[in-house]
Amino acid sequence: MIPRATLRLQFHRGFGFAEGAAHADYFARLGISHVYASPIAVARPGSLHGYDVLDPTAVNPELGGEEGLLSLTRALRAVGVGLILDVVPNHMAADTRNRWWRDVLRRGRASRHAEWFDIDWETTEGPAKILLPVLGRPLSEVIEAGELSVVRDDRGRPELRYFENAFPLCDGGAEGRGSLANLLARQHYRLASWRVAGDRINWRRFFDINELVCLRMEQPEAFEAVHALPLRLYAEGVVDGLRIDHVDGLTDPAGYCRQLRERLDLLAREHGRPRAWLVVEKILLKGETLPKDWGCDGTTGYDFMDEVSALQHDPAGEATLTKSWTRVSRRPAGFADEELMARREIVARSFSAQLEACGTSWQAIVADLIPRPTLRRLLTEFLAHVPVYRTYGAGKLLSDHDSEILREVAGKVAKSCLATDRWAVEPLLEAMLTPDSKRGSWPRAMARFQQLSAPVAAKSVEDTGFYRYGRLLSRNDVGFDIETFALDADAFHARMERRRADYPHTMLATATHDHKRGEDVRARLAVVSELAAEWAGLVSHWIDPTSSLVSPGDQAMLLQMIVGAWPLDLDRGDEAGRRAFAERLCGWQQKALREAKLESDWAAVNEPYEEAARTFTMRLVAEAAMPDLLDDLLAFVRRIAPAGAVNGLAQCLLKLTVPGVPDLYQGADLWDFSLVDPDNRRPVDFAARATMQDAPLPELMTHWRDGRIKQALIRRTLSLRRRAPRLFAEGRYRAVEVEGPSRDSVVAFLRQTGEEWLLVAVPRVVAPMMPEEGNLAFRPDAWSGTSLRLAGDFPKQVHDILRGRSMELSPQPGLGVLWNESPVALLSSVSPG
């Protein structure tokens, strides 16, 4: 079953299935066909996201348990809405409340679950033991301080207690234990300080998070256990599809996806169910596409989010903003240099142990041809230059595409590595390109390299580089190709046509639970690219390197966040509102500083610097203690906010009409000025949204700041999707020719199947077209002489979906006519019903 549109909901203890069911009517009236739920399996108590799974075989009782889930499903089905589940096959919580993990800690390799987790049992440091980096200081100091004790659990079994942590003891491990050190020596695990994890850990983590341990879906029993619940719920008709989290973390993503698709298709035949919709969280970079033989319907939509954002940026502003950022921050002008530095740093600080395991596997293949130190250095350089998240060699197979990527990487490594290491690049590359190696295990070596490549990319690009590089923050988000500053209409159309051909039912996202800035923050900041010189002048005027302890780069990024996220209903004189906004900014700022790892760090918090940054933000925004700067920023907000809102409406309409399945993130049915998590996971007032009254377009335009115009656009467009499902699921996509002086500021296309068709026209880079009054109407002469050229026969009378009336359509309609009441247009042959 292909959804019409989805709505992502974040379920947790404060918003469970009952709360979701209470708003089912509103979800249906909005026009979605499916709720797309965050993970529902048993997670750590109080989890706000559900990705820290304790038991994937049961529904989380904090959300309402399975009975609550079935009640939610009934409430949704009653109004014609289905359910999509988010499944987490890559990792679980490394928590002793996780019975599988606890059993491995108790029994070691003898546990039936030992092979389910990605643990490196082949150690050179004596008996195989799992390293547990959970201590706040070295083990000897913990023992000396008396922070470890042996207690009884609720079943009377002895366990080791460390504050709130409890670790099982091996069978007979507490008998005649003697000293605590002797007791610990008999266990299947080693307790250690959290600070040594990156260098010593012997199991694969989700990225560099010590609390999440990775699973091995290539183990049949592990696959069955993790998927028993979602497969049963699909077979029983409770859910209609699955979203797979972080597929690139798996040993063999392609094999996994094909296996899951086969199981789903088999269940569909056995139970008479429509074919399940299956999408994977996969970030596509540098023109990468999702392989067609995976059996998926597409990705979770980061690729579209990137494309529609780039479309709204003015390429003319790139050089000015780059120069401004470099001058202020003294950081590299290009992101490639920032990324390369971050990749090397992340490998060294977070993945040294995983690199060592990777080196061990390749050493078995290259033998003594390449010394271990040389091999480590070269593997680091390979990881630093991989242009995508990972390659997909598996078994004894390596595709031609992946081989070409590795050759390209080797060419860069030969230039960047030590001169004394260059001789070894070619033999290492040859080993990587030879799956049928007679020495060692190529599949294991390649898997270790690929499963290291993905987290290195994520941690160095999204979680480090994006927080260091502040040219324009609207181009820094999950899955974005930051080096592509802007796309013109022709490039955008080409990508939509390719998506229509390859993955017509992929998910389309513009906001997610992982985004760094809400969709309308990015849409507003994109306008800065049109006013680059003006913004650069403001930054240059106000940022004085000697005036604050806060670095100029951090100040510059803060100013962008203020103008991008300033709430539409926040007046300068609202002291309480300013303070609330300032607190949100401080939350973003603290995370940004620690992720950047320049002035502060999660592993080494620089409290004086963070306090200085917080003080600067609070003085500027909450206390208005720098009134002239605040006034300049708010004047700039007033200047760009209407154009930003037009961008937001254009972005929304494109998502709802181009090939694919649009997803609405919770709360983004109105203006979305959220910041990075946890800000983007704040409670959503669905009850208030449900009471908002629709109104004629002129009224919505007048009161555009309340967000009802965006809500109305969503409702009216999704209503058309409901009336014409084939048009959106199968309709061809064809760019419409634009003529006139402002042709580069227009994006127009047709979708058509049989007698049904629709026409979409939205603007881009519109700052010069906006009036000074602060509304969303364009200047009267803004589109003079600019029109569409429609090829083919079209009826004169068509339906204006957004204005709710019929109109005459000429073969060459002017944009001033199409946009005279609304800044975006949606016309169709399909009647409003």
C-alpha angles and dihedrals in degrees: 000000000000111000120233090215135334135220116209113220125188107217120199140138092291094046111034135162093284091056090048092049091051090064098043092112092055092048090053093047089051086061105243121141098204142030109224106211129207113236111307102189122109107289136174111303110272095013111163095199110028098225092114093078121191099176120013092185096069138051115251111261089208088067093046102279124246093311090055090048091053090049090052090049092051091049091050095045090051089065096038099262126131134198135248120194130216109222124197110206098154103066150001136201112285088223130129088232083070099089094205092053092043091053091052090050090050099043105022115201090351090070115105086227096052094099093044091073124064097245124156100225093170099089130164093208102082126275115013108265131168112242111228109194095193104118124104091220138006116310094245091057092047091053092046091051091052093238093138122071140164114239138160123260123223089277094052096254120137117251138171115253125205110172104294093348121095122190125193120239121226118255107289089003094128097049117108086348099169110185123012089243090057090048091053092048090061095055128097091236139055121221115221142163115279088236094071096054097100092053102036113022113123101196130067116257129199097264103314098322111130092200095062123068122195125239132218109233090181086075105089095215092050091049092050094048095048094046101039093096100045092042091050092048090051093048090050093051095247094120133027102202149356137241112205117215121225098343090178090070092068124095093239112013093177094051091044093052093047091049092049092047091051091052093048093048091049091052090048090056094043095048101031094244129153112258110280120250109236124189130167133212099242127151113218117205138180095012093314118158132202109259110252095220094066092087094232130133091225144280133308091264110260088129093060091044088057095046098049090047093051089049090062096054125094111231089206090071097054099087094045093049092045091052092046093050094048093048093049101038102031086221125130117293094223126054092222091072092046091050095049092053091047094049094054091046094049093050090052099044103035110019107035092118093047089048089053091052089048090050091051091056094049091043088062088058102041091036113188094338090096119033115235096246091051091047092052092050093049094046088053090053092047089053090048093057104040102122095204134042093266148319123252109229110153136167104347095328133103117170123231089244093054091045089054091050091052092049090051090050092049090054091056092044091054088059099042104038126087112288088237090058099050094092090064098052094082097049091047091050090048090053090050091050094049109078093170093061112158092215128067123342113302093186091054094044093048092045091053091050094047095044088052093046094060099054091041089056093047097046096042100042109029099024100037116012095044088056093049100046114068107168090126118341095208087076093052109084141116111297094005123142094224093187089064100074098178144004125209123221094263092054091047092051091050091055093048091050091051091050090050089053098043109027112008091165100047119129118263116209135181097169132026141171086262101048119124094214131018119257094255093046088058092044091054095043089052087069088065087070087064093050097039098139092048092049093045089053092051092049092047092049097049106035112081114175090211098049100073143024087234112096117249090242092054090047091051093052091047091054090053091051092050095053093039099049104029103134116248092229097047114107121200091240094055100101095178091048092049091051093050091050091047091054090053090050090050090054090053091043095053091051092045093052093049095045091050089056093205107104098008137010140197087238095046112022113205097212097181092053094045090049090050090051092048091048091051092051095045093047092049100044110016100036099028086221090150097049099168093053092045090050091051091049093049091048087054090048090053089049097053104027097086093048088046090053090050087052089050093053092045091049091049095048092048091052090051096049112030119087111293142052112292119224124203114205114220110277095013092103082089126036110312113212095156124143131215119309133322086030092057090055097057118133115281120220099225092164091062091047091052091057095052110115123226114233142179114291096252090058092048090050091051092051096036093139093071091064097235090121090062091046090050092049090053094047095047095045095046088048087059090049089053092051095045108032096157092052091060098034098046108009119128118245119225129172115232119226115244124205132192143053095305098042092123090061095058131084113188133163144161129229115198142171121167109319094339120093143154135200123211125190123177132165130236133195091016104158093112090051096057124098123231095245094086098242131120097248116107124237109277093248097036096110100029110150094007117117146150123255109216116200119207133021119317127175114249092230114063135162119256099211098193097044092041099229144090123263141177116259119204123202088252108033117187118235090227088063096044092048101036094112102019132030091230132044135210118180127174146173088227113096121235088247 
